Amino acid sequence: MDSLSDAVAWMAWTWQTVLFFAALAACLAGLTALAVYRPETPHVGVLGFATTRGDRFFVSLLLSAFIFVGFIRFGGQDFTWPGLAALAATALMFRFA
C-alpha cells in the first residue's frame, strides 16, 4: 500500500463522505465518554420502552436516513430542509424518547 488514499480507493471517498464518518465517530466517542463519566440509567419515554443514549442515537440515525431517502424519493434537490428536519427529529428523540 503506497498511501492511505490507495488503501481506500475502492470507495468513492469525497470530503462529504469523510465528514459524515468523522462526525459519526466523534458522536460515538462522545457517547462513550458520557457513559464512562456520567453513567446512564435507561428511562421510558414516548416510545413505551426503556432506552439509553445509544439507543436514542441509533434510532435518530435511522430516522434521519428515512427522512433523507424519502426526500430523495420525491425529487428534492436542496438538502437544507431534510437536514433541518433530521436535526429536529434527533433533538426530539433525545428529549422525549
C-alpha positions as CSV (number, residue, x, y, z in Angstrom):
1,M,0.0,0.0,0.0
2,D,1.5,3.2,-1.1
3,S,-0.7,5.5,0.8
4,L,-3.9,5.8,2.6
5,S,-5.7,7.1,-0.5
6,D,-4.7,3.9,-2.3
7,A,-6.0,1.8,0.5
8,V,-9.4,3.3,0.3
9,A,-9.5,3.8,-3.5
10,W,-12.2,1.1,-3.8
11,M,-14.8,3.6,-2.3
12,A,-15.7,7.0,-3.7
13,W,-14.4,9.0,-0.7
14,T,-15.5,12.5,-1.2
15,W,-15.0,15.2,1.5
16,Q,-18.7,14.8,2.4
17,T,-18.3,11.1,3.0
18,V,-15.2,11.6,5.2
19,L,-17.0,14.4,7.1
20,F,-20.0,12.1,7.7
21,F,-17.9,9.2,9.0
22,A,-15.7,11.5,11.1
23,A,-18.9,13.1,12.7
24,L,-20.3,9.6,13.3
25,A,-17.0,8.5,15.0
26,A,-16.9,11.8,17.1
27,C,-20.5,11.2,18.2
28,L,-19.7,7.6,19.2
29,A,-16.6,8.7,21.1
30,G,-18.7,11.4,22.9
31,L,-21.4,8.8,23.8
32,T,-18.6,6.5,25.1
33,A,-17.1,9.3,27.2
34,L,-20.5,10.2,28.6
35,A,-21.2,6.6,29.5
36,V,-17.9,6.4,31.4
37,Y,-18.1,9.8,33.2
38,R,-21.8,10.0,33.6
39,P,-23.3,6.5,33.8
40,E,-26.8,6.4,32.5
41,T,-30.0,4.7,33.6
42,P,-32.4,3.7,30.9
43,H,-35.7,5.5,31.0
44,V,-39.1,5.0,29.4
45,G,-40.3,7.8,27.1
46,V,-42.9,8.2,24.4
47,L,-41.6,5.0,22.6
48,G,-43.0,3.0,25.5
49,F,-39.8,1.0,26.3
50,A,-36.6,1.8,28.2
51,T,-33.9,3.4,26.1
52,T,-30.4,4.5,26.7
53,R,-28.4,7.3,24.9
54,G,-27.0,4.8,22.5
55,D,-30.5,3.5,21.6
56,R,-31.8,7.0,21.0
57,F,-28.7,7.8,18.9
58,F,-29.3,4.7,16.8
59,V,-33.0,5.4,16.3
60,S,-32.1,9.0,15.4
61,L,-29.7,7.8,12.7
62,L,-32.4,5.5,11.3
63,L,-35.0,8.3,11.4
64,S,-32.6,10.7,9.6
65,A,-31.9,8.1,6.9
66,F,-35.6,7.7,6.3
67,I,-36.1,11.4,6.2
68,F,-33.4,11.8,3.5
69,V,-34.4,8.8,1.5
70,G,-38.0,10.0,1.5
71,F,-36.9,13.4,0.4
72,I,-34.8,12.0,-2.4
73,R,-37.6,9.7,-3.5
74,F,-39.9,12.7,-4.0
75,G,-37.4,14.6,-6.1
76,G,-35.9,17.1,-3.7
77,Q,-32.8,19.0,-4.7
78,D,-32.0,21.2,-1.8
79,F,-31.0,19.2,1.3
80,T,-31.4,22.1,3.7
81,W,-34.9,21.2,4.7
82,P,-34.4,17.5,5.3
83,G,-31.2,18.3,7.2
84,L,-33.1,20.7,9.5
85,A,-35.9,18.1,9.8
86,A,-33.4,15.4,10.7
87,L,-31.8,17.7,13.4
88,A,-35.2,18.5,14.8
89,A,-36.2,14.8,14.9
90,T,-32.9,14.0,16.6
91,A,-33.5,16.7,19.2
92,L,-37.0,15.4,19.8
93,M,-35.8,11.8,20.0
94,F,-33.1,12.7,22.7
95,R,-35.6,14.8,24.6
96,F,-38.7,12.7,24.7
97,A,-37.8,9.1,23.8
